[in-house]
Amino acid sequence: MDWSPNECATALGDLSQKWDNCSQCDLCKHRNLTVFGRGAVNALLLFIGDSPGEDEDKCGEPFTGTTSETLMDLLEAAKIPLNWCYFTNTVMCRPPEKQKPTGFQRSICWNRLYEQIYLIDPLVIVTVGKEAMSAFSWSDGRRTSIQAEQGRWGTVVLQGKFHKNISVEYTAIPIFHPAYISRTDTPDPKTKGYIQERERPAYETFLTLDKIRECVSMLLEKHRASIKSLERNIRRGW
């Protein structure tokens, strides 16, 4: 749907309030705060992680804290502006003792996530990490290995979530989770040495983000060219 930024911001705010005190699964017993989402309401890229970490649970915002600084550094290195981006997770509440969310817990939160996707309507969904990638249905089959799938374009299928008889598809691509990158890589992505760290998770993620930027920039340029052509034809009386 074609929302104006103000309409989208209002709708996301209403949705956040609706889910702020959710108690539909037992994750609510362990959280400090629900972690709804943050970023540009008219985002071109929707980054979806799995579940909130300790820092996110404390501040109520996704992709914050020392681990997520890695992702922010990679976005900067790939020249992806933050006004292109919105960040959220498949579940809003932090599981206890670093457990993975159960299928039931995910199913409760999917209703909220699909509404976010519908409102933001991104050009690309970027799944962050193995668990977020595996949580989605992909048109080419189930994806379970992040090492094999990182950086491979695909399509996620949202079956029957907006309407029981309609499936909606989004272009999507998985990337490594910043926590995994932080455990395996230490180079600063802003340095020349980082770019030379071939076949490492940080470098591979940088390449994927750079590829995303190139594709989105190309689409934006085509869109601007179409608008200019339309305006020119109008001025000429069609």
C-alpha positions as CSV (number, residue, x, y, z in Angstrom):
1,M,0.0,0.0,0.0
2,D,1.2,3.5,-0.8
3,W,1.4,5.3,2.6
4,S,2.7,8.8,3.2
5,P,5.5,9.0,5.7
6,N,3.2,10.7,8.3
7,E,0.5,8.0,7.8
8,C,3.0,5.2,8.1
9,A,4.5,6.8,11.3
10,T,1.1,7.1,12.8
11,A,0.1,3.6,11.9
12,L,3.4,2.1,13.3
13,G,2.9,4.1,16.5
14,D,-0.6,2.7,16.9
15,L,0.8,-0.8,16.2
16,S,3.6,-0.3,18.7
17,Q,1.1,0.7,21.4
18,K,-1.1,-2.2,20.6
19,W,1.7,-4.7,21.2
20,D,3.5,-2.8,24.0
21,N,2.0,-4.8,26.8
22,C,1.6,-8.1,24.9
23,S,1.1,-11.1,27.2
24,Q,0.1,-13.7,24.6
25,C,3.1,-16.0,25.3
26,D,5.3,-16.6,28.3
27,L,8.2,-14.5,26.9
28,C,6.4,-11.5,28.6
29,K,7.4,-12.9,32.0
30,H,11.1,-12.5,31.2
31,R,11.4,-9.2,29.4
32,N,12.1,-5.7,30.7
33,L,10.7,-4.0,27.6
34,T,9.1,-5.0,24.4
35,V,11.4,-4.3,21.4
36,F,9.1,-3.1,18.5
37,G,11.3,-1.5,15.9
38,R,13.2,1.6,14.9
39,G,14.2,3.4,11.7
40,A,12.8,5.2,8.7
41,V,9.1,4.6,8.4
42,N,9.3,4.7,4.6
43,A,12.4,2.4,4.6
44,L,13.7,0.8,1.4
45,L,15.4,-1.9,3.5
46,L,13.8,-3.9,6.3
47,F,16.4,-5.6,8.5
48,I,14.9,-8.4,10.6
49,G,16.8,-10.2,13.3
50,D,15.7,-13.1,15.5
51,S,15.1,-11.9,19.1
52,P,16.3,-9.0,21.3
53,G,19.6,-9.3,23.2
54,E,20.4,-7.9,26.6
55,D,21.1,-4.3,25.4
56,E,17.9,-4.3,23.3
57,D,15.8,-5.6,26.2
58,K,17.0,-2.8,28.4
59,C,16.5,0.1,26.0
60,G,13.5,-1.2,24.0
61,E,15.1,-0.7,20.6
62,P,16.4,-3.4,18.2
63,F,20.0,-3.6,16.9
64,T,21.6,-1.5,19.7
65,G,24.6,-2.1,21.9
66,T,28.1,-3.1,21.3
67,T,27.4,-6.1,19.1
68,S,25.1,-4.2,16.7
69,E,27.8,-1.5,16.3
70,T,29.3,-4.0,13.9
71,L,26.3,-3.9,11.6
72,M,26.2,-0.1,11.8
73,D,29.9,0.0,10.8
74,L,29.2,-2.3,7.9
75,L,26.3,-0.2,6.7
76,E,28.5,2.9,6.8
77,A,31.3,1.0,4.9
78,A,28.8,0.0,2.2
79,K,27.5,3.6,2.0
80,I,24.0,2.5,2.9
81,P,22.3,5.5,4.6
82,L,20.3,4.9,7.7
83,N,17.3,6.7,6.2
84,W,17.0,3.7,3.9
85,C,16.7,1.3,6.9
86,Y,14.2,0.0,9.4
87,F,15.2,-2.6,12.1
88,T,13.1,-5.1,13.9
89,N,13.1,-8.8,15.1
90,T,10.9,-11.8,14.6
91,V,10.0,-11.7,18.3
92,M,9.7,-8.6,20.5
93,C,10.7,-10.1,23.8
94,R,14.0,-11.4,24.9
95,P,14.0,-15.2,25.6
96,P,15.5,-16.3,29.0
97,E,19.1,-17.6,29.1
98,K,19.8,-17.0,25.4
99,Q,17.2,-19.6,24.4
100,K,15.8,-19.6,20.9
101,P,12.1,-18.6,20.6
102,T,9.8,-21.5,20.2
103,G,7.5,-22.0,17.3
104,F,4.5,-21.0,19.3
105,Q,6.2,-17.8,20.5
106,R,7.2,-16.9,17.0
107,S,3.6,-17.5,15.7
108,I,2.2,-15.0,18.2
109,C,4.7,-12.3,17.1
110,W,4.4,-13.0,13.4
111,N,1.1,-11.2,13.4
112,R,2.8,-8.1,14.6
113,L,5.8,-8.5,12.2
114,Y,3.6,-9.0,9.2
115,E,1.7,-5.8,10.0
116,Q,5.1,-4.0,10.2
117,I,6.1,-5.4,6.8
118,Y,2.8,-4.4,5.3
119,L,3.1,-0.8,6.7
120,I,6.7,-0.3,5.7
121,D,6.4,-2.2,2.4
122,P,10.2,-2.4,1.8
123,L,12.0,-3.0,-1.5
124,V,14.1,-5.6,0.2
125,I,13.9,-7.6,3.4
126,V,17.3,-8.4,4.9
127,T,17.2,-11.3,7.3
128,V,19.9,-11.0,9.9
129,G,21.4,-14.3,11.0
130,K,20.4,-18.0,10.7
131,E,17.4,-18.0,12.9
132,A,15.7,-15.0,11.2
133,M,16.4,-16.5,7.8
134,S,15.0,-19.9,8.7
135,A,11.9,-18.4,10.2
136,F,10.7,-17.3,6.8
137,S,9.2,-19.3,4.0
138,W,11.3,-18.9,0.9
139,S,10.0,-19.5,-2.6
140,D,12.9,-21.8,-3.5
141,G,12.5,-24.0,-0.4
142,R,13.6,-24.0,3.2
143,R,16.9,-22.2,4.0
144,T,18.8,-23.5,7.0
145,S,22.5,-22.9,6.4
146,I,23.5,-19.2,6.8
147,Q,27.0,-20.0,5.5
148,A,25.5,-21.3,2.3
149,E,22.8,-18.7,1.9
150,Q,24.4,-15.5,3.0
151,G,24.3,-13.0,0.2
152,R,22.0,-15.2,-2.1
153,W,19.0,-13.3,-3.4
154,G,15.6,-14.9,-3.0
155,T,11.9,-14.3,-2.3
156,V,10.1,-14.7,1.0
157,V,6.4,-15.7,0.8
158,L,3.9,-14.3,3.3
159,Q,1.1,-16.8,2.8
160,G,-2.4,-15.8,3.9
161,K,-1.2,-13.2,6.4
162,F,-2.7,-10.1,4.7
163,H,-5.6,-12.1,3.2
164,K,-6.4,-15.8,3.7
165,N,-6.4,-16.5,0.0
166,I,-3.5,-14.2,-1.1
167,S,0.2,-14.7,-0.7
168,V,2.5,-11.7,-0.8
169,E,6.2,-12.0,-1.9
170,Y,9.1,-9.8,-1.1
171,T,12.7,-9.8,-2.5
172,A,14.9,-10.8,0.4
173,I,18.6,-11.7,1.1
174,P,20.2,-13.1,4.2
175,I,23.3,-11.7,5.9
176,F,25.4,-12.9,8.9
177,H,24.3,-11.8,12.3
178,P,26.6,-9.1,13.8
179,A,27.1,-11.2,16.9
180,Y,28.5,-14.0,14.7
181,I,30.7,-11.5,12.9
182,S,32.0,-10.1,16.2
183,R,32.9,-13.6,17.4
184,T,34.9,-14.4,14.3
185,D,36.2,-11.1,12.9
186,T,37.9,-8.2,14.6
187,P,39.0,-5.8,11.7
188,D,37.6,-2.3,11.6
189,P,35.4,-2.2,8.4
190,K,36.5,1.4,7.8
191,T,40.1,0.4,7.3
192,K,41.8,-0.9,4.2
193,G,42.9,-4.0,6.0
194,Y,39.3,-4.9,6.6
195,I,38.5,-4.9,2.9
196,Q,41.4,-7.2,2.3
197,E,40.1,-9.8,4.7
198,R,38.8,-12.1,2.0
199,E,36.4,-15.0,2.8
200,R,35.7,-13.8,6.3
201,P,32.1,-13.2,7.6
202,A,32.6,-9.4,7.9
203,Y,34.0,-9.1,4.4
204,E,31.3,-11.3,2.9
205,T,28.6,-9.3,4.7
206,F,30.2,-6.1,3.4
207,L,30.0,-7.4,-0.1
208,T,26.4,-8.3,0.3
209,L,25.4,-4.9,1.7
210,D,27.4,-3.2,-1.1
211,K,25.5,-5.4,-3.6
212,I,22.2,-4.3,-2.0
213,R,23.1,-0.7,-2.2
214,E,24.0,-1.0,-5.9
215,C,20.7,-2.7,-6.7
216,V,18.6,-0.2,-4.7
217,S,20.5,2.8,-6.2
218,M,19.8,1.4,-9.7
219,L,16.1,1.1,-9.0
220,L,15.9,4.6,-7.6
221,E,17.7,6.0,-10.6
222,K,15.2,4.2,-12.9
223,H,12.4,5.6,-10.9
224,R,13.7,9.1,-11.0
225,A,14.2,8.8,-14.8
226,S,10.6,7.6,-15.2
227,I,9.4,10.6,-13.2
228,K,11.4,13.0,-15.3
229,S,10.1,11.5,-18.5
230,L,6.5,11.7,-17.2
231,E,7.0,15.4,-16.2
232,R,8.6,16.2,-19.6
233,N,5.6,14.6,-21.4
234,I,3.2,16.5,-19.3
235,R,4.9,19.8,-20.1
236,R,4.8,19.0,-23.8
237,G,1.1,18.3,-23.6
238,W,1.7,14.6,-23.8
